[in-house]
Amino acid sequence: MIRRKLGRLLVGFFIFQILWAFPSEAADLEVLKPRVPQDQIAEARSWENPFPSTPENIEKGKHIFHGKAFCVTCHGPDGKGLGDIPGLRGKLPRNFTDKTWQAARTDGELFWILQNGSQGTAMASFIPLVLTEEEAWYVILYVRSFGNGVESRKE
């Protein structure tokens, strides 16, 4: 019994040390849950960004993110998401600098969210009412740039 308690204490201590030492690396498990419904996720993951991740294309995405798509309003100019938005209900805007989240989501999943919104959050559908499909892919390139070089994940 003492050995079991000691083991739990040590595990808790090590988890604390990891979270303390790498706070930005410790993603919330809720963040890692897919927003695409299970019956549609395989299809969404098969969609690939038709545009290469070049500085010019990322700049196009940045222009749209900060302008026409008004993504900056909720996700902030640094992509970290704003935590204090008057009237916001539900989950906070996604922090695009979270490398664990970046690695977990495919470009196709991000496109699906731009097209359909994210149920249970304030993220609405943007395609085709606000963005064209082409513009959405550019925005995704810019969103990926917040991950400091994390390339699009393909399955």
N, C-alpha and C positions, 0 to 999 in steps of 0.2 A: 504494500500500500504506500509506503514512504517512497519507494522507487518510482511508482506511477506518478505520484505528486511531483517528485523531483523532475521526472521526464517532462511533464506538462509545463512546469515552471521554466525549464530550459528551452522548450519549444517556443513558449511565449516570449522569453527573453530574446531568442534569435529573431523571431518575427519583428519584435520591437526594434532591434538593432538594424534590420534591413530597411524597415520603414523610416527610421530616423536617418540612416545614412543615405538612402536613395529615395527621398520623398516624391520626386517627380517620376521616378521609375515604377512606383508602386501604384498601378492602375486599379481603380475601383472596379470590382467584378461587374457591377451594373453597366459600366461603360463598355465592357467587352461583349455584352449581349447583343446579338444582331438585331437590327431594327426591321429588317426585311422578313416578312412571314416565311415560315419554314417551307411552305409549298411553293414559294417563289425564289428562294435563296439560291438554288443551284443555277437557275437561269440567270439571275442577276450577277452571280459570280463569274459567269461565262462572258459577260460583256467587258470588252477591253477599250480603253481610251484610244481613239483613233489618232490622237495627236501626240507627237513625241514631247518629252519633257525638256524643252529647250528654254533658254533664258527669254527668248521672244514670246513663246507661248505661255510661260509662267507670268510674264508681264501682262499679257492680254487677260489672263485670269485675275490678276491683281486688280486691274482696272475695272473689271466687271464686279468683283467682290466688294470693292470700295465704292462703286457707283451704282449702276443699274440694278444689281441684285440686292443691294443694301445688306449684304451678309455681315458687314462690319458693325451694323447696329447691335447685333446680339453676340457675335463671335469676337468682336473687338478688333482693333487694328493690328494686334499682335497674335490673333488667332487663339487666345487663351480662353475665350468665352467670358462673358460678363456675369458676375454673380449677383448684382444688385440692379435689376431692371424692374422699374415700377410696373405693376400689373401682370407680370409674368407668372404664369401658373405652370405647375408640373416640374419636370426636370430642367436643369439649367442648360444653357447652350453648350454644345460640345467644345472641349478644349482640343484644338487641332495640334497642339504641340506635344501631346501625350504620345510618345513613341510606341508604347504597347498597343494603344488603340490604332495608331497608324498601321502597324504591322498586322493587326487582326482584321481590318476591313479592306475589301477589294475596291477598286475603282468602280466596278459595276454596282456594288452595294451603295456606294455614295451617289451614283447616278440615279439608282432606284429611289433613294430618299429625296433627291431633288425633284424627281418626277411624281412621287406619291406622298411626300411628307413623312413624318415620323409619329405614329400613333402614340398617344400618351405624353407628347411633348408639344411645345409651341412651334415646332418646325412644320411649316406648311409646304404644300406642293409649289414648286417654282416653274416647272416645265409643263405646258407651254405658255402659261399666263405671264410670266416675268422673263424667262430665259428661253432661248432656242436650245435645242439639243447640243449644238456646236458650242455655244457659250457655256453651257453646263460643264462640258468636258474641260474647257479652259479653266473654269473655276476650280475643278477638281485638281488640276495640275498645280494651281496656286495653293490650295489646301494642303497638298502633299509637301509643298516647300516648307511648311511650318514644322514638318517632322525632321528637319535638318538632314536631308539627303536620303530619307527612307524612300525607296522606290515603290512603285505600285506593286501590290501583292497579287499574284495570279495563281489560280488553282487549276 
